[in-house]
Amino acid sequence: METYKPIDCNFYDVLEANATKKRYIRIHYFSDIQEFLTIDAIIKDLYVKEKVEYMLLNTGDEIRLDRLISVDGQTLPGSGFSGISCDCD
């Protein structure tokens, strides 16, 4: 397992706000094998397991926070991606 890199604190606040709203949002992220994935889901929970932060979605998917690219149109600072868009609706 690769070393976890904590995400920007302000972006964590964005995740918490979206979890509180309980609405479907678009999430872009990399899988554990570096696949670029997009999912529309509700953030059900944010938690720490073995010193790694995760989000749990209503779909049952778990995403490591340091694999996020963007959430609800907001790009994770330091991800190396800015203004990412996808024509795959």
C-alpha positions, 0 to 999 in steps of 0.5 A: 500500500502506498503512503497516504498523503493528507489532503488540504484541510479546506478541501476536507471542509468541502467534503464535510459540507457535501456529506451534510447536504446528502445530495448526489455529486460527481466525483472524479478519482483514481482507483488503487490501480490508477484508473481514472473513474467518475461516479455520481453518489452521495457522501455517506461518511468520512473516516480514518482507518489505519491512519488513512482518510476515506470517504464512504459513498451510498454506493458502498464504494470507499475512496481514499481521499488522496486519490480524489481529483475533484468533487462537485466541480471543485478540484483538490488542491495539489492534485496536479489537475485544474479545471478538469472536465469530462464529456462523459455524462 
